[in-house]
Amino acid sequence: MASSTGVLFRVHTFGESHGPELGAIIDGCPPGLPLDEASIQQDLDRRRPGQSRIVSQRQEADRVRIASGVFEGRTTGTPIALLIENGDQRSSDYDDMRTKYRPSHADYTYDAKYGLRDHRGGGRASARETAARVAAGAVARGMLDRHGIEVLAWVSSVSDLELACDPAAVTREAIEATPVRCPDPDVAWSMIQAIEAARKDGDSLGGVVTAVARGVPAGLGEPVFDKLDADLARAMLSLPAAKGFEVGSGFAGTRLRGSEHNDLFYREGARVRTRTNRSGGVQGGISNGEDVILRVAFKPTATVLRPQPTVDQDGNETTLEPRGRHDPCVLPRAAPIVEAQLLLVLADHWLRQRAIR
Ligand SMILES: Cc1cc2nc3c(=O)[nH]c(=O)nc-3n(C[C@H](O)[C@H](O)[C@H](O)COP(=O)(O)O)c2cc1C
């Protein structure tokens, strides 16, 4: 079931970039949660293309329609179907890619696997599929909100421009204050300039999204194969263009000694807490009650608007000159998608924990 994820909060996505519709089916969402299209739309609006000059200019309204599972504004416990129409397609932009493989895109590997592919917009490999995940993530958000769990993600680097900040202090307002979704206005400005310059050159940039989940109770995560951090890594690396994942101190932690790296326990009222959070809120694959903190690396967008040598489906060496409306940097739109993935994993593990205790 390559297009399904989750054990109890189970999500299936379907649809291609240039098909008529895409969407998600959620099976296992508890009954009685308030849910309407407007609350899902808020998250979709943060992901959609065409929202600023530094993202793809494809103009998609990404209006979501709830087709089942909701009655009089509340979930019924039956499968929730969420449908999103594809509107602004220009399939002719992809004519050159019908036979020629885009370097570092999914064209060659889809052909190698299936022997055919929908070349228009990247088909199922397109980041349009993530609209379905964001819609499903908004439903998970509605459930987790009720239990005091808040999830935020922001752009913490673009190329070599890096933001140093305390994840505990980041707010939704600061993230959404600029189109690049970096909560520091000065760093955000430099990132925007860099993305604009790359776009004018017909080129692209990569970067990192940082995410935090606050209010996660201790106990979420299922040793040994479904550890919380293992499921988060899987969820994040299933995103298009995601090339790296870290939780807590991540790779940088390897430079410390154990005595420096350990998160020391202390008592705060009835709670056991840690003085630092290098574990990123997960120990032994189980949440420890501190903020869950993770980072996801996204590569520079594969489709660059300049000629590049490649090979066609008959094996001939050739040159590709891509057209189309591509993201010069996927990061600003990746932040809400990382949030959605984090929400979906937490919702699933929240239900799994409730099932055993
Ligand atoms: C929000 C977002 C937007 C993206 N936009 C584009 C795009 O405009 N053009 C492109 O070539 N790739 C884009 N991608 C990435 C491709 O979908 C991805 O690189 C491709 O499917 C190959 O998969 P891989 O990079 O994971 O190997 C985007 C990814 C994300 C997360």
PDBQT file of the ligand as one rigid body, heavy atoms in Angstrom, charges set to zero:
ROOT
HETATM    1  C1  LIG A 401       6.715  22.144  -1.922  1.00  0.00    +0.000 C 
HETATM    2  C2  LIG A 401       7.490  21.478  -3.009  1.00  0.00    +0.000 A 
HETATM    3  C3  LIG A 401       7.473  22.011  -4.284  1.00  0.00    +0.000 A 
HETATM    4  C4  LIG A 401       8.213  21.437  -5.315  1.00  0.00    +0.000 A 
HETATM    5  N1  LIG A 401       8.210  22.033  -6.545  1.00  0.00    +0.000 NA
HETATM    6  C5  LIG A 401       8.982  21.509  -7.531  1.00  0.00    +0.000 A 
HETATM    7  C6  LIG A 401       9.059  22.151  -8.807  1.00  0.00    +0.000 A 
HETATM    8  O1  LIG A 401       8.433  23.182  -9.039  1.00  0.00    +0.000 OA
HETATM    9  N2  LIG A 401       9.833  21.583  -9.754  1.00  0.00    +0.000 N 
HETATM   10  C7  LIG A 401      10.569  20.445  -9.521  1.00  0.00    +0.000 A 
HETATM   11  O2  LIG A 401      11.281  19.986 -10.392  1.00  0.00    +0.000 OA
HETATM   12  N3  LIG A 401      10.516  19.835  -8.329  1.00  0.00    +0.000 NA
HETATM   13  C8  LIG A 401       9.748  20.323  -7.334  1.00  0.00    +0.000 A 
HETATM   14  N4  LIG A 401       9.691  19.684  -6.127  1.00  0.00    +0.000 N 
HETATM   15  C9  LIG A 401      10.477  18.464  -5.894  1.00  0.00    +0.000 C 
HETATM   16  C10 LIG A 401      10.112  17.268  -6.751  1.00  0.00    +0.000 C 
HETATM   17  O3  LIG A 401       8.763  16.908  -6.594  1.00  0.00    +0.000 OA
HETATM   18  C11 LIG A 401      11.061  16.110  -6.400  1.00  0.00    +0.000 C 
HETATM   19  O4  LIG A 401      12.384  16.536  -6.439  1.00  0.00    +0.000 OA
HETATM   20  C12 LIG A 401      10.884  14.944  -7.375  1.00  0.00    +0.000 C 
HETATM   21  O5  LIG A 401       9.652  14.314  -7.165  1.00  0.00    +0.000 OA
HETATM   22  C13 LIG A 401      11.993  13.886  -7.236  1.00  0.00    +0.000 C 
HETATM   23  O6  LIG A 401      11.997  13.340  -5.946  1.00  0.00    +0.000 OA
HETATM   24  P1  LIG A 401      13.269  13.428  -4.986  1.00  0.00    +0.000 P 
HETATM   25  O7  LIG A 401      13.832  14.799  -5.116  1.00  0.00    +0.000 OA
HETATM   26  O8  LIG A 401      12.725  13.173  -3.619  1.00  0.00    +0.000 OA
HETATM   27  O9  LIG A 401      14.247  12.380  -5.430  1.00  0.00    +0.000 OA
HETATM   28  C14 LIG A 401       8.960  20.257  -5.063  1.00  0.00    +0.000 A 
HETATM   29  C15 LIG A 401       8.960  19.701  -3.777  1.00  0.00    +0.000 A 
HETATM   30  C16 LIG A 401       8.243  20.303  -2.753  1.00  0.00    +0.000 A 
HETATM   31  C17 LIG A 401       8.282  19.712  -1.368  1.00  0.00    +0.000 C 
ENDROOT
TORSDOF 0
